[in-house]
Amino acid sequence: MRFSARVAVGVLAPMGAMLALGLWGLDRGAMWRDESATYLVARRTLPEIWRLLGTVDAVHGLYYLLMHGVLAASRGLAAPVGDTETLLRAPSLLAAVGTAGLVAALGHRLTGRARVGLWAGLLYAATPIVSHYAQEGRPYALVATGAAAATLLLVRAAERHTAGGWAGYGAVAAVTVLLNACAALLLAAHAATLALARAPRRTWRGWAAAAGGVVAVLAPLLLVSAGQADQVAWIAEPRYPQVKALLYGFAGPSGLVLAVNLALMGVALARPLPPATPLPLPAVALPLALVPPLLLFAASQQEALFHPRYVFFALAGVPLLAAAGAEWVASRMAWRRPVALVGAAAIGLAFLWQFPLHQRERALSSRADNLAAAAAELGRVTRPGDAVLYAPAYERRLALAYPRPVAHLRDVALQAPGPPSGTLYGREVGPRELARRLAPLDRVWLVSEPGPPHGPKPTALTARGFRPGPSLCLADGKLTLYVRQERP
């Protein structure tokens, strides 16, 4: 790929757009449950993180180690949580900026046309779901960066056929799958790319050696995480609504934008541009966009794992195809000089059309819960001497993420905190010890999931003479005051 000012603009403009969009609303003022897990783990010591990964969430181990370094380097361990929220999201934002540039570089390298790269990168940055993961303290934006980088290295390795090229591809792919094991589906997409491009045997040999190394690196993580399947037990078996939502998230989500995108993608497949590399753009972009979601959907018929976050990295194939289709249309026009700017302006219009969706992504309501508000509400309604029970134990995350408002409450079920116990939310006492601790208490607040309280902890309260009193609804939970009846 020959460097020029046009190429530089074609790569840097999408990166600048993504940076601006990512900074807009980055500080939402609160963490949600998944981000709180990142915060709670990343601020532990390295031995404590290692102990945790042996019992839970090993699949995110590399990401937690990375975030541990980020927090330590920024001295965030001693900073107020409010200052840490934005810091938790900064690596994801930078990753999204990098991915926009990589998508642009891919578009140019595969076609030899700078404006294809420009349009593909801008389309990627303007997609609302990209901002969602760019502003989240979780690994999915980083996985997307790794996938885009590995795809670019695949194209380069297929051109040059050097051992170093395949080693670089394998190294980047290995780091990517260690950030999230579902990224291993990228290897299947790349295999489909080589098949569609009718790659020669030496290309297959280089790819197979690199892919084998990636699988060898991933295998121990899969063995450990297989025993931690409860972490994803909440995911339901996918059906048509989940597939439709993914389609709109990748190529929409506005109906008009979806229609235009699909039309341009159809043009790219029906009228492919002359390739500038041994791997044509459709052979790279179509498997990238389709193979990982389709394989995950098929696998989820046996064990449900289908969720947009796990195949978010596949989105990069969509703007590549749409930009290639737009280039074919533009090449048929007589007025060619301002076409790059016209295309960029059209993407700007698509962004404005979807502006309410971008606003929604930056609202607190875009996430499942608001731990800061929940902790503040619990602190407001309670008084010194009150106790609290978290049912189930993971509801304790609000107190761990935002401890200050609830510091006056006694956590009556906690036996050992999370770091020394090797758990996320701490180890709790058994039923007999819980009953003993409840005996001298008169007021206990139950923090539970929405709906009528159920489970052993509400039962333990009623068995000890407590009766439910006032309740308050939270964004994704419920506070109920249990008051002891008059003692005999």
N, C-alpha and C positions, 0 to 999 in steps of 0.2 A: 504494500500500500504506500504509494508515493505521498510524502508529506507536502502540503501546500497550505496557503492561507485559507482556501475554501474548505479543505478538509478540517483544519483547525477550528474554523467557525462551525462547521457541521457537527463537530464533537462537543465543543465547548458551549455552544448555545443551549443544547438540551441539558447539559450539566447545570448551567446557570439557571435555567427555568426550574429544574428539579430542586435546586437549592432554595430558590425563592419560595416555591410551593411548600417545601418541607419546613422552612422556618415559620411560615404562616400558621399560627395556632399550635406551635410545637408544645408550648407549656399550657396544658389543659387545666392545670391546678390540682390534679389528683392522679394517682395510679389506679389501674384496675387490677383484678385478681392475678392475671398472668404476669403483669409487670411487677407486682409485689413479690412473686416468686423469684424473679430475677434479682430484685433488690435484696431480699432476705438471704439468698444464697451467695450472691457476689460479695457481700460485705463480710462473709465469714473468712476464717483463715483457710489456707490451702489444705491442711490436714482435715479440717471440718468439712470442707467441700468434698474431699476425697471420700470421707466416711459417708456422707449423704449419698453420693453417686452409687454406692454399693447397695443402697436400699431403695432409692427412688430417683427418677428423672435422669438416669445415666445418658439418655439420648441427647440431652442438652449440655453435657459435661463440658465440651470444648467452649461453648458459648459462655457458660458460667465462669470459666477460667479467664476468658477474654474480658468479661465485664468486671471480674475481680481486679484485673490489672487496670482497667479504666478508672474504677472508683479509687483504687489505691493511688494511682498516678495523679489524680485530681484532688487528692486528700478529701474525697467525698465521704469517707468513713466517719468523719467528725462533723460533717456539714448537716444543717437542717434538712429534713426529708424534702421539703419544698424545693430546695436547690438541687436535689439529686434527681428529681423527676425528669427534668430536661436533659440532664447528663445521661440518664439511662437510655434516652431515645437518640442521643447524638450519634452513636455508631450506626444505627439503622438509617438515619438521615444521610450520613456520609456514604453509606453503602448504596442507597437509592440514587444519590448523585453519580456515583461511580457506575452503576448499572445503566443509567441513561446514556452516559458516555460510551459504554461498551456496546450497547444496542446500536448507537449511531455508528461506531467504528465497524461493527458487523455489517450494517447496511451498506456502507461504502465499500468495504473489502469484498463482499460477495458480488457486487454489481459493478464496481469501479465508478460509481456515480455518487458524488458528494451529497447531492440533495436527497437521495434515498436515505442515506444515513441521518441527515438533518431531520427529515420528516419522521423517520422511525423513532429517533431519540425523543423528539418533541411529543409524539403520540404516546410514548411510554410515560413520559413525565406528566402528561395531561390526564391520564387515566385515574379516576378517583381511588380505586383500590390500591394503587401504588402509594398514594399519600397515606392511606390507612396503615400500611406496614412500614412506611418510612417514618411514621410518628409513633412507633410502638417499641418499647424496650424488650423485644423478643428477637429471635435469630432469623426470622424469615426474609427480611430485606437483605441480610448478609448472605443467605443461601442463594438468593436471586443473583447477587453480584458474582458469587462463585460459579454459578451455572453459566452466566453470560461470559465470564472470563474463560471458563473451560471450553465453551463452544467456539469462542474466537481462537483459542489455542488449537482446537481440533482442526479448524480450517487451515491454520498456519502449518500444522504438522502434516496435513494431507498434501500441502503444496511442496514442502521441503524434504519430507521423509528423513529427518535426522533423529538420532537417538535422543538428543537433548530436547528436541521439540516434543516428542512423545513423553519424555520424562516430566517436562513442565506441565503438559496436559494432565498426566496422571497425578501429579502432586496437587494441582489446583482442584481436580475432581475429588481427591481423597479428603482434602480439608473441607470441601463443600459437604460431602456426605457425613463427615464427623460433626458438622454443625446441625444437620438434621438427616436422619437415615433415609427418609423418603426421597431425598435428592439422588439416591442410587438409581431412581427411575430415569435420571438423565442419561445414564449409560445405555439404556434401552432406546431412548430417543436418538442418541448418536449412532447406535447400530442401525437403526432404521434410516438415518441419513446416509450412511455409507452404502446401504443396500439400494436406496433410491438413486444415488449418484453412480452406481455401478463401479465402486471403488476397486482399484486393483488389489491383488493379493498382498503386496507389501504394505499397503495402507491398512488392510485388515489385520495383518500381523502386528504392526505397530500399535494399533488401537487395542487389540486383544491383550497384548502384554501390559499396556497401561491400565486397561480395565481390570485385568486380573490382580494387579497391585492394589487397585482401589477396593476390590472385593475382599482381599486379604486384610486390608486395614480396617474395613468395616465389620468383618466377621466377629471379632471379640465384643464389639459394642452391641451387635445384635444378640449375642448370647446373653449378655448381662441384661439388656433391656427387655428381653423376652419374659423375664420374671417380674417385670414392672408394668405389665399390660393394663393394670387397673388405672393407670394414669389417663388412658384414652377410653375407658369404659363408658364414658358419657356420650360418645359419638354414636349416632344412630345409623342404621343401615341406609345407604343412600338410595334415593328414588328420583323420579323426574324433577321435582322441585329443586333438589340440590344441584342437579345437572344444569337446569335452567339458570339458577342463581350464579353458577360459575361462568356460564356463557355470557351472561349480562355483565358480570364483574370484569371479565377479560376483554370483551369487545364492545361494551356499552358504557355505563348501564342505562343510558337514555335509549329509548326505542329508535329514535332517528339516527343517533350515532351508531347504534348496533347495525342498523340496515346499511348505512354507508360503509362501515367497516367490512361487513360480510361481502358486500358487492365488490369492494376493492380487493379483498382477499381472493374472491373468485376470479377476478381479472388476472391477478398475479399467478394463479395456478393455470388458468386457461391460456394466457399469453405471457409465459415466463420471459424475463429479460435475459439477454445474452450473459452467460456467467463469466465472471472475472477470475474465478478460482475453479479447481477441480470439483468443488462442491457447490452446485447451484443454490441460489437463495431458497427456492421452494423446498428443495431437499433438506435444507437445514431448518427452516422456520416451521414448516408444517409438522414434522415429527416432534419438534420442541414444544409446539402448542398442543398437540393432540395425544401423543403417546403417554406421557406421565399421568394426565388425568384419566385416560381410558384404562390404563393398567391399575391405577389405584381404585377406580370404580369397580373393576372386575374383582380385585382382591378383597374389596370391602363387602362383597356378597358373602364371603366366608367369615371375615373378621373386620368389623367396621372401622375404617380409618379415613374415610373420604371427608376431607375438609379443605376449603380453599387455601388455607395457610400452608398446607403440606405440598401443594403443587403450584404455589404462587410463582415459583421460578419459571414455570412454563409460559407465563404470560408474554415473555419477550418475543416469542414467535409471532404473536398477533400483530404488533406494530410493524414488524419487518415485512410481513406479507402485505399489509395494508399500504405501506409506503411503496413497495414494489408495484402494486397495482396502480397507485396514483402516478408513479413515474411512467408507466406504460401509457396511461391516459394523457399525461402531460406531453409525452413525446410525440403525440399525434396532433398537437396544437401548433398553429403557425407562430404564435407569439411566445417564444421560448425564453427570452432573457429574464423576465421577472417571475418566471414560474416558481422558483424556489421560495420567493417571498410570498407569492400567492398561496402556495401550499402551506407555508407557516401561518399565514393569516387565517386560512381555513381551519387549521388546528386551533388557533386562538378562538375562533368562533365556536368550535366544538366545546372548548373549555368554558366559554361564557354560557353556552347552552346548558352545560352541566354544573354551573356554578353553585346552585343550591345543594347538589350532591357533595361537592367539595366542602361547603359550609357544614353539612351534616357530619362529615368525617372528622371535623375538628371540634365538634361539640362533645361534652361529657357523655351525652346519651348515646354516642357512637360505640361505647363499650358496654359490656354486660353489667358493670356495677361501678360504684364510686366509693372507694374505701375511705377516702378522706371525709366525705359527708357522713358515712355510716359511723365512723369513729367519733366525729363531732357530735352527732345526734345522741349516741350512747353516752358520751360524756356530759351532755346537756341535761339529760333526764335522770341521771343517777346522782347519788349523793355519797359522801364518805361513809364507809361501813357497809355499803352494798357489795354483793358478790356477783360474779358473772359466770355463766356456763355457755360454752360454745358447742352447738349441736348441728352438724357434725364438727369434728375438731378443726377442719379447715376454715371454719368461720372465724377462727382466731386470727386470721390473716389481717383483719382490719386493725386489731390491736398491735400486731407486730409491725405493720407498715406505718401506722400513725399512733404511737404509744402515748403521746403526751395527753390527749383528752381523756384517756381511760386509765391513767396511772394510779388513780385513787381506788380502783376496783380490785378486788381479790379474785384471781383466776382460780376458782375452787377445785377444778378438775386437773390442773396441771401438775404433773409429777416432775418432769425434767424438760427444760427448754429445748428448742430444736437443735442448736449447734452441738451441745455435748451428747445428745441422744441420737444423732445421725438421722433426724427426720426434718421435714419442712416445718411442721407446726407444733412440734413437741410431743412428748410421750405423756399419756394421761394415766391417772390412777384407776384401779379396778372398782367394781361396784361397791364392795364392802368399805373400802377406804373413802369412796365418794360419800356414802351414807354417813360415815363418821364425821366427815368435814361439814356436811350439811346440818348436822344435829344442832349446833349452837346458833345457826343463822336464822334471821327472820325475813330477809328480803334478798331475792336472787333474780337477776335478770338473765333471761334465756335469749341468746342470739342464735337464730335458726334460719333455715331456708323458708321461702314463702309457703303459705298454706298452714293448715293446722299443725301444731307441734306434735312430733311423733318420735319414737325411739326410746332408748334406755334412759336418757337423761331427763326428759319430761316425766317419765314413769317414776324415776328415782325421786323427783321433787314431790309428786303427788303422794307417793308412798310415805314420805317423811312429813306429811301434814301441810304441804304447800298447795295453794290454789291459784290458778292463773288469774291475773288482774288485767290492767290496761295493756294494750298492744300498740305498737307503732310499726308501720310499714316502711321499709327502706327500698332502695332501687332494686335490689335483688336479695332481700332478706327481711327479717322480721324481729322486732324486740318485744319480748313479753315479760312483764313483771310478775313474779311468783311471790306471794306473801303467805307467810305461815298463819294458819288459823290459831286462834287463841290456845296457848299452852294449857294443859290440864293443871 
